[in-house]
């Protein structure tokens, strides 16, 4: 299955669980891509006791997941590409949605 995750939250627990699901799905031989949108582009800086989002994102990428981040959303926050994710566009989000069997939003 091709799974698309659209993450627009900056709540550490929510984002951590989204990537945790992604890691699980990748280990079940699914293809998974995550698109960070809006507040979701802050994911690489989210860390709270019990919810180490950067570590879970690293596990997601190491397992074969792809992370895309909205370039406009990054620019609005004066953020830059982190190396874990690539700067992307609405076309990339549209492609992710069209190419996925299931899309989950967080």
Secondary structure, DSSP 8 states (H G I E B T S, - for coil): -EEEEEE----HHHHHHHHHHHHHHHHTT-EEEEEE-GGGGGGGG-EETTEEHHHHHHHHHHTT-EEEEEHHHHHHTT----SSSEEE-HHHHHHHHHH-SEEEE-
